[in-house]
Amino acid sequence: KLAQELSIPENEFLKVAREGYMFPDTYFFPKDASASTVAKIMLDNFNVKTGILQEKKNLEDKLKFDDLVIIASLVEREAQFAQDRPMVASVILNRLDLGMKLDIDATIQYAVGYQSTEKSWWKKELTVADKEFRSPFNTYRQIGLPPAPISNPGLVSIKAVINPLISDYWFYIH
């Protein structure tokens, strides 16, 4: 969209973008906006929208804010409906507390990248071979969180991680 509407090349924007911290929202950019201007506007919006949450989280909880954003990015990709996000957050947090692998399909989809046949960044059907894909983002192979967010979470997902459903659930179906 940025390339189409503002003539900003994708690779130029990706150099200044910060996955996970580019708040998903409706934006109005100046026609002459540069990649760094667009990234700054989106990052500033993220900081404004999550500022109060970040202060609260840093003061009250053992979970670092960057980890909260990573988990929220997983919740964003795994839970299609807002009402499911606190439960998905609960499962992820329970698995982390137990030290088990997260086994999250969305992390593999992120790791394998753009699917030219599907014209999508998110592969629809994962294979057994995909689950063996070597990447620090592949939570079928790695224990713990991926090294960075896999999407840009909205407030609903961030709030779901701050206030997850209290459960003893280890699995969910989506």
N, C-alpha and C positions, 0 to 999 in steps of 0.2 A: 504494500500500500504506500509506504514511504517512497519507494522507487517510482511508482506510478504517479502519485500526486505531487511529490516535492522534488523529484529527480535526485533522490539521495540513494546512491548505490548501496545494496545490501551489505557488502563487505565493509564499507565505510561506517555504516551504522553499527555493525557487530563489533567493530574495534572499540567503540565507546559505550556500547550497551552493557548493562550489568544484569544478567539473567537472575530473576527472582525479585529484583528490586525496581522493576519497571512496572509501575502500578497499572493494572488493566482498567481502563477508563475511557471515556470519550474525550478526545482532545481536539483543540483548534490550534494549529500551528501556523505561524506566519509563512507565506508562500516562499520566502527566501530563507527559511530556516535551514541551518546546517545540521549535520548528523549530531554534532556535540550539543547544539541547542535543543534538539528534539530529546536527546537522551537526558539532558539536564532537567528539562521540564517534567519528564516522566519520573525521574529519580526524586526530584523535589516534591512531586505529588505523592509518591510513596512515603517519603519522610513526613509530610504533613499528615497523611491519613493514618500512619502507624505510630506517630510520635508519642502519643499518650500511652498506647499499648506497649511500646518499647520501654518507656520509663517504668511502667508498672511491672513489666516482665523482668527487667533487670533488678528491680528492688525485691521482688517477692519470690522468685523461683530460681532453681538451680539450672534451668535450661537457658543457654546463651541465646541471645536474640537471633544470631545468624543460624543457629540450629533450628530455632522456631520457624524461620523463613524456609529452610530446607524442608522441614516436615510439612509445613503448610503447602509448599509446592507439590509435595507428594499427594497430600489430601486433595488439592485442586485437581490433579489429573486422575485420581482414583475414584472420587465421589462425584457422580454426575449431578446429584441433587443436594441442595443446601442442607436439608434435614438429615442427610446421611453423613455429613462431614464430621460431626462430633464423634460418631461411632467409629468411623475410619481412623480418625485421630487417636482414639482410644486404643484401637488394635495396634497401630504403629508404635505408640508409646509403650504399650504392654510388651511388644516384641523387643523393643530397645532395652527396656528394664530387665528382661530375661536374658538378653545377650544373644537372641536368636536372629537368623537372617530375616530381612524384611520380605523378601520374595515378592517384590512389587513390579508388576508388568510394565508400568509406566517408566520405570528407570531403564529397562531394557529398550523400550521404544525410544527413549531419549538417547541412549548410547548408540544404537544402530543408525540413528540419524534419518535424513531425508530419504523417503522412498519414492524414487522417480516413477515407478510403475503405478503407484497409488496417488502420486502428486500430493504427498502429505508428509509432514514431519513425524506423524504418529502411525506406525505400522499397525494395521488392523488385526492381523493374525500372527501371533508369535509361534515360532517353531522350537523344537527341542534344541536345535543348533543355536538359535538366538539366545536361549537361556545359558549357553556356555560362552557367549560372546565375552571376550576379555576387555573389561573396562572397569575403572573404579566406580562407575555409576551402576554397574550391574549388581543389584542387591540379591540376586540369586546366587552369586559367587562371593560377594563381600558381606561381611558382618558389619552392622552399623549403618550410619547415614552415608549417602553419596557425598562427594567432596563439595558440592555446590547445589543450588536449587535447579530443578528440572523444568520449571515453569514460573510464571509470574502470578503468585497467589493473590486473590482478592481478600477483602476483609472477612468474609464469611469463613474462609479456610483458616486465616490467621486466628480469628476468634475461636474456632473449633479446637485449635491446638492449645490455646490458653485455657479454654474451658471444655475439655473433652468429656464425653460420656464416661462416667466411672463404671468400669465393667471388668470382667475377667475374660473378655473375648480375645481370642488369638487369631481369628479368621473372619473374613467377610466375603460376600459374594456380590459381584457387580456386573 
